Amino acid sequence: MILLHSFPANTDLTLITKVLWQHKVPHRVRFLTHEQQLWLQDSEQYSIAHALMQEVLRSGNKEDQSQSISPSHINSSFIVAIATYFANASTWFKLFPITLLVFAVSVLVALSSQLGSQLKTVAWFSFFPLEFDAQVYLVTGFGHRWQQPWRLISPVLLHFGWLHIVFNLLWWLDLGRRIEHQSKLLLAMLLIVTSLSGNVAQAWQQASLFGGLSGVIYGLLGYIWVIDRFNEPRYHLPQSILIFMLLWLLLGVTGLFSVVGFGSIANMAHLGGLVAGVGWGFLHTTLWRKQFNRR
């Protein structure tokens, strides 16, 4: 919980608490000897709660606090809340710069490549270079890696459809933020390692045009699972999410998604990323235990 504001003991907080509940902001009022304290259950809702409270205090509406808030009041509260979030954008970027940067670049690449349909843009990010002659074809093999090393990682920025990018970015925001909250360097290393492992595994299996953050996402899931399973939990990812993603991986391996019209799935990228994330998790676990035994 986090303290939102302290008020004199005789202050009537009815209207403020009513507005907070209408906007689904869980909170609690604590009564002390000379004051009242308004506490929030979720610290991430501090910005919107503070904006709503300030709007109520500015309105000075004390005529009938038992009436529900008017639609115009609610709309103005949302405007204030949105403005507050934009004002705090720099703070969020300081907290999660890598997560937000990858999110923004992925969106820009998706827009510029028209979700994979603009092949001349895709050609800058694909694992295998594209040649444009009478027809478009892939330059297979791994010899070009020495001249164009960015292609080992850049395919994670490519997405081929709205469902593809929305699914991947939602997972990235959740998992990336959890890990970056612990260590920015750790997230950067996991991004590089899982990208390399997933992309190389997929390219080794088949020379094709592929992309997406899903291999990285499976790597982050694997890392989180190992750390929380064999150490003191720090990420607290629900077990049901891990089970769901593993079932999704198995269904992809069976080829069911292609049969029902979801298109081809880069299964080796998923497996490669997962193996890299799990391996990194066990490596960290081993190092932590050695450090603990030395004490």
C-alpha positions as CSV (number, residue, x, y, z in Angstrom):
1,M,0.0,0.0,0.0
2,I,1.0,3.6,-0.5
3,L,-0.1,6.8,1.2
4,L,-2.0,9.1,-1.1
5,H,-2.7,12.1,1.2
6,S,-3.2,13.1,4.8
7,F,-6.3,15.2,5.9
8,P,-7.4,17.0,9.1
9,A,-9.4,14.7,11.3
10,N,-12.7,16.7,10.7
11,T,-12.4,16.5,6.8
12,D,-15.3,14.7,5.1
13,L,-13.8,12.4,2.5
14,T,-17.1,10.9,1.2
15,L,-16.9,12.5,-2.2
16,I,-13.2,11.6,-2.7
17,T,-13.7,8.0,-1.8
18,K,-16.8,7.8,-4.0
19,V,-15.0,9.1,-7.0
20,L,-12.1,6.6,-6.4
21,W,-14.4,3.7,-6.1
22,Q,-16.3,4.8,-9.3
23,H,-12.9,4.7,-11.1
24,K,-12.1,1.3,-9.6
25,V,-9.2,2.5,-7.4
26,P,-9.0,0.3,-4.3
27,H,-8.2,2.4,-1.2
28,R,-8.6,2.6,2.6
29,V,-9.0,5.5,5.1
30,R,-7.1,5.3,8.3
31,F,-8.3,7.4,11.3
32,L,-5.5,8.6,13.6
33,T,-5.7,11.0,16.6
34,H,-5.3,14.3,14.7
35,E,-5.7,13.3,11.0
36,Q,-7.1,10.9,8.4
37,Q,-4.8,9.1,6.0
38,L,-6.0,7.9,2.5
39,W,-4.0,4.8,1.4
40,L,-4.0,3.1,-2.0
41,Q,-3.8,-0.6,-2.4
42,D,-1.9,-0.5,-5.7
43,S,1.1,2.0,-5.9
44,E,0.8,1.9,-9.7
45,Q,-2.6,3.7,-9.4
46,Y,-1.0,6.7,-7.5
47,S,-1.0,9.0,-10.5
48,I,-4.7,8.6,-11.5
49,A,-5.8,8.6,-7.8
50,H,-3.9,11.8,-7.1
51,A,-5.4,13.5,-10.2
52,L,-9.0,12.4,-9.2
53,M,-8.5,13.7,-5.7
54,Q,-7.2,17.1,-6.9
55,E,-10.1,17.4,-9.3
56,V,-12.6,16.8,-6.4
57,L,-10.8,19.3,-4.1
58,R,-10.8,21.9,-6.8
59,S,-14.5,21.5,-7.6
60,G,-15.4,22.4,-4.0
61,N,-18.7,20.7,-4.6
62,K,-20.2,20.3,-1.0
63,E,-23.9,20.8,-1.8
64,D,-24.9,17.2,-1.8
65,Q,-22.2,14.7,-1.4
66,S,-24.6,11.8,-1.4
67,Q,-25.4,12.3,-5.1
68,S,-23.4,10.4,-7.7
69,I,-20.8,12.2,-9.7
70,S,-22.1,13.8,-12.9
71,P,-20.8,12.4,-16.3
72,S,-19.1,15.8,-17.0
73,H,-17.2,15.5,-13.7
74,I,-16.1,11.9,-14.6
75,N,-15.0,12.9,-18.1
76,S,-13.0,15.8,-16.7
77,S,-11.4,13.4,-14.2
78,F,-10.3,11.1,-17.0
79,I,-8.8,14.1,-18.9
80,V,-6.9,15.0,-15.8
81,A,-5.7,11.4,-15.3
82,I,-4.6,11.1,-18.9
83,A,-2.7,14.4,-18.7
84,T,-1.0,13.2,-15.5
85,Y,0.1,10.0,-17.2
86,F,1.6,11.9,-20.0
87,A,3.4,14.2,-17.5
88,N,4.8,11.1,-15.8
89,A,6.0,9.5,-19.1
90,S,9.6,10.5,-18.4
91,T,9.4,8.8,-15.0
92,W,8.2,5.6,-16.6
93,F,11.0,5.7,-19.1
94,K,13.5,6.1,-16.4
95,L,12.1,3.0,-14.6
96,F,11.7,0.8,-17.7
97,P,13.8,2.3,-20.6
98,I,14.7,-1.0,-22.3
99,T,11.1,-2.4,-22.1
100,L,9.6,0.8,-23.5
101,L,12.4,1.2,-26.1
102,V,11.9,-2.3,-27.6
103,F,8.1,-1.7,-27.5
104,A,8.4,1.6,-29.4
105,V,10.9,0.3,-32.0
106,S,8.8,-2.8,-32.6
107,V,5.7,-0.6,-33.3
108,L,7.7,1.7,-35.6
109,V,9.1,-1.3,-37.6
110,A,5.6,-2.8,-37.8
111,L,4.2,0.5,-39.2
112,S,7.0,1.2,-41.6
113,S,7.0,-2.4,-42.9
114,Q,3.2,-2.5,-43.0
115,L,3.3,-5.6,-40.8
116,G,5.6,-7.4,-43.2
117,S,4.0,-6.5,-46.5
118,Q,6.6,-3.8,-47.4
119,L,9.4,-6.2,-48.2
120,K,12.0,-3.5,-48.9
121,T,11.7,-2.4,-45.2
122,V,11.6,-6.0,-44.0
123,A,14.9,-6.7,-45.9
124,W,16.7,-4.4,-43.4
125,F,15.7,-6.6,-40.4
126,S,15.3,-10.2,-41.7
127,F,17.8,-12.9,-40.7
128,F,18.5,-13.8,-44.4
129,P,19.0,-10.8,-46.8
130,L,16.4,-10.3,-49.5
131,E,17.4,-9.7,-53.1
132,F,15.1,-7.8,-55.5
133,D,15.5,-8.9,-59.1
134,A,12.9,-10.2,-61.4
135,Q,11.4,-11.7,-58.2
136,V,12.3,-11.5,-54.5
137,Y,14.3,-14.3,-53.0
138,L,16.3,-15.0,-49.9
139,V,20.1,-15.1,-49.7
140,T,20.6,-18.3,-47.7
141,G,23.6,-19.4,-45.7
142,F,25.4,-17.8,-42.8
143,G,28.3,-16.2,-44.6
144,H,26.8,-12.8,-44.6
145,R,26.7,-12.7,-40.8
146,W,30.2,-11.3,-40.5
147,Q,29.3,-8.3,-42.7
148,Q,25.8,-7.8,-41.3
149,P,25.9,-9.0,-37.6
150,W,22.7,-7.1,-36.6
151,R,20.6,-9.7,-38.5
152,L,21.3,-12.1,-35.7
153,I,19.0,-10.1,-33.4
154,S,16.9,-7.7,-35.6
155,P,14.3,-10.3,-36.7
156,V,12.7,-10.0,-33.2
157,L,11.5,-6.5,-34.3
158,L,9.5,-7.9,-37.3
159,H,5.9,-8.9,-37.0
160,F,3.5,-10.2,-39.6
161,G,-0.1,-9.3,-38.5
162,W,-1.9,-7.3,-35.8
163,L,-2.6,-10.4,-33.7
164,H,1.1,-11.3,-33.9
165,I,2.4,-7.9,-32.7
166,V,-0.3,-7.3,-30.1
167,F,0.1,-10.7,-28.5
168,N,3.9,-10.4,-28.4
169,L,4.0,-6.8,-27.1
170,L,1.6,-7.4,-24.3
171,W,3.7,-10.3,-23.1
172,W,6.9,-8.2,-23.5
173,L,5.5,-5.3,-21.5
174,D,4.5,-7.7,-18.6
175,L,7.6,-9.9,-18.5
176,G,10.2,-7.2,-19.5
177,R,8.9,-4.8,-16.8
178,R,9.1,-7.6,-14.1
179,I,12.8,-8.3,-15.0
180,E,13.8,-4.7,-15.6
181,H,12.5,-3.8,-12.2
182,Q,15.1,-6.1,-10.7
183,S,18.0,-5.2,-13.2
184,K,18.2,-3.3,-16.4
185,L,21.5,-5.1,-17.3
186,L,19.8,-8.4,-16.8
187,L,17.0,-7.7,-19.2
188,A,19.4,-6.4,-21.8
189,M,21.5,-9.5,-21.6
190,L,18.4,-11.8,-21.7
191,L,17.2,-9.9,-24.8
192,I,20.5,-10.4,-26.6
193,V,21.0,-14.1,-25.6
194,T,17.4,-15.2,-26.2
195,S,17.3,-13.3,-29.5
196,L,20.5,-15.0,-30.7
197,S,19.4,-18.4,-29.6
198,G,15.9,-18.2,-31.0
199,N,16.9,-16.7,-34.4
200,V,19.8,-19.0,-35.0
201,A,17.8,-22.1,-34.1
202,Q,15.0,-21.1,-36.5
203,A,17.4,-20.2,-39.3
204,W,19.3,-23.4,-38.8
205,Q,16.1,-25.5,-39.1
206,Q,14.9,-23.7,-42.3
207,A,15.9,-20.8,-44.5
208,S,12.8,-18.7,-44.4
209,L,11.4,-15.3,-43.6
210,F,10.5,-15.1,-39.9
211,G,10.3,-12.7,-37.0
212,G,8.7,-11.7,-33.8
213,L,9.5,-11.3,-30.1
214,S,7.9,-14.7,-29.2
215,G,11.3,-16.4,-28.9
216,V,12.5,-13.7,-26.5
217,I,9.2,-14.0,-24.5
218,Y,9.7,-17.8,-24.1
219,G,13.2,-17.1,-23.0
220,L,12.0,-14.6,-20.3
221,L,9.4,-17.1,-19.2
222,G,12.0,-19.9,-18.9
223,Y,14.3,-17.6,-16.9
224,I,11.5,-16.5,-14.5
225,W,10.4,-20.0,-14.0
226,V,13.9,-21.3,-13.0
227,I,14.6,-18.3,-10.7
228,D,11.3,-18.5,-8.8
229,R,11.3,-22.3,-8.7
230,F,14.9,-22.9,-7.4
231,N,15.4,-19.6,-5.5
232,E,13.5,-17.3,-3.3
233,P,10.6,-16.1,-5.5
234,R,11.1,-12.5,-6.8
235,Y,8.9,-12.4,-10.0
236,H,5.7,-14.1,-8.7
237,L,4.4,-15.1,-12.2
238,P,1.3,-17.2,-11.8
239,Q,1.8,-20.9,-12.5
240,S,-1.3,-20.9,-14.8
241,I,0.5,-18.5,-17.2
242,L,3.5,-20.8,-17.5
243,I,1.2,-23.8,-18.2
244,F,-0.7,-21.9,-20.8
245,M,2.4,-20.8,-22.7
246,L,3.9,-24.3,-22.6
247,L,0.6,-25.7,-24.0
248,W,0.7,-23.0,-26.7
249,L,4.2,-24.1,-27.6
250,L,3.2,-27.7,-27.8
251,L,0.3,-26.9,-30.0
252,G,2.5,-25.0,-32.3
253,V,4.9,-27.9,-32.6
254,T,2.1,-30.2,-33.6
255,G,1.3,-27.9,-36.6
256,L,-2.3,-27.3,-35.5
257,F,-2.1,-23.6,-35.9
258,S,-1.3,-23.9,-39.6
259,V,-4.2,-26.3,-40.1
260,V,-6.7,-23.9,-38.6
261,G,-5.4,-21.0,-40.6
262,F,-3.2,-19.1,-38.1
263,G,-0.2,-19.4,-40.5
264,S,3.2,-21.0,-39.9
265,I,4.8,-20.7,-36.4
266,A,8.5,-20.3,-35.8
267,N,8.6,-23.2,-33.3
268,M,12.4,-23.5,-33.3
269,A,12.7,-19.8,-32.3
270,H,10.3,-20.5,-29.4
271,L,12.3,-23.5,-28.3
272,G,15.7,-21.8,-28.8
273,G,14.6,-18.8,-26.8
274,L,13.2,-21.0,-24.1
275,V,16.4,-23.1,-23.8
276,A,18.5,-20.0,-23.6
277,G,16.3,-18.5,-20.9
278,V,16.2,-21.7,-18.8
279,G,20.0,-22.0,-19.2
280,W,20.6,-18.4,-18.1
281,G,18.3,-19.0,-15.1
282,F,20.3,-22.1,-14.0
283,L,23.5,-20.2,-14.5
284,H,22.4,-17.4,-12.2
285,T,21.1,-19.9,-9.6
286,T,24.5,-21.6,-9.6
287,L,26.4,-18.4,-9.2
288,W,24.1,-17.2,-6.4
289,R,24.5,-20.4,-4.5
290,K,28.3,-20.3,-4.8
291,Q,28.3,-16.7,-3.5
292,F,26.1,-17.7,-0.6
293,N,28.3,-20.7,0.3
294,R,31.4,-18.4,0.5
295,R,29.8,-16.2,3.2
